[in-house]
């Protein structure tokens, strides 16, 4: 809440011609009060080209979660724990996709 008040106060302290309604408060907390657009929403919440997990919010004060990066980190952690290649684009092996016919073995 303090960051929100500080962001609004920071913008109101500028001349009207200098107000951009986006920037940083306390030297590191981003804010933006400009109307959101679909490209900005996509870049904040699903950006394969961005290596950071936390990105600038589309509207408001603070950070957004880059879900693409979160998914990469999740699959990487799973791969490390299980010891397999956990590529979300890869298909499971053929043996895992089909169930063996139990009647054929009798």
N, C-alpha and C positions, 0 to 999 in steps of 0.2 A: 504494500500500500504506500509505503514511503517513497518507493521508486516512481510510482505513478504520479504522486503529488510533485515530486522533484522534476519529473519530465515536463509536466504541464507548466510548472513555475518557470522552468528553464526557457520554454518556448514563449511564454507571456512576457518574459523579461527582455526579449529581443524586439526590435522594431518590426512592425507588421510586414514590411517588405523583405525582411531577413528570416522570417519564420518558415521552416521547412517541415516541421512537425515530425521529424525523425532525427535520430542521433543517439547519443549515449549519456547516461547520468552516472555519477560517481566514477566516471572514467572507464567503465567496462560494461554496464548494463544497457543493452540496446533498447530503443523504443521507436515505434512508428505509429503515427495516428493518421496516416494517409489511407484512403479507401483501398481495400484489398483488391487485387486482380488475380485472375487464374494463373498466369505465369509466376507471380510472386508466391501464391499458395503452393504451387507445385514445387518451386525451388526451395521453399522452406520445409515442406513435409516429405517430399520424395525427390531427392536429387542425387542420382548416381555419380555425378561428377564432383560432388562435395565430400571431402574426406572427414569432415567434422560431424560428430554425432548431434551436437546442439548448434542450431543455426538461428539467425535473427527471426523474430516473430513477424508474421504478416501484419498484424494489428495488435497494438498494446505494448506492454513493457515485459521484457524478459526474452526467453529463448523458446524456439520450437524444436521438436524432436525429428531429426531426419530419419524417417522410418526405413528408407533403403539402407542407410549405414547401420541402423540398429539390427536389421535382418542379416546383413553381412557379418556383424559381430556375433550375433546369436549362432549362426551356422558355423562360424570359425570356432567358437567356444565348444559347440557340440562336436565338431570334428576333432578338436584337441582331446576332449574327454573320452569319446568313443574310439578315436583312432582311425576314423574313416574319412573319405572325401565327402563332405556334406554339401555338395553343390546343389542349390535349389533348382537349377535348370536340368540336372541330370535325371535320367530315368532309373528306376530300380533294376537290378539284374533280372533276367528273364525268369529265373527260378523263383524269385520273390513275387513276380506278377501273376504266375499261374499256380493253382493248387494241384498237387499231384492227385491222380485218380486212384483212390484207395481200392476200388474194385479191380483195377487192372493188375494189382500186385498179388491178388489171391491165387 
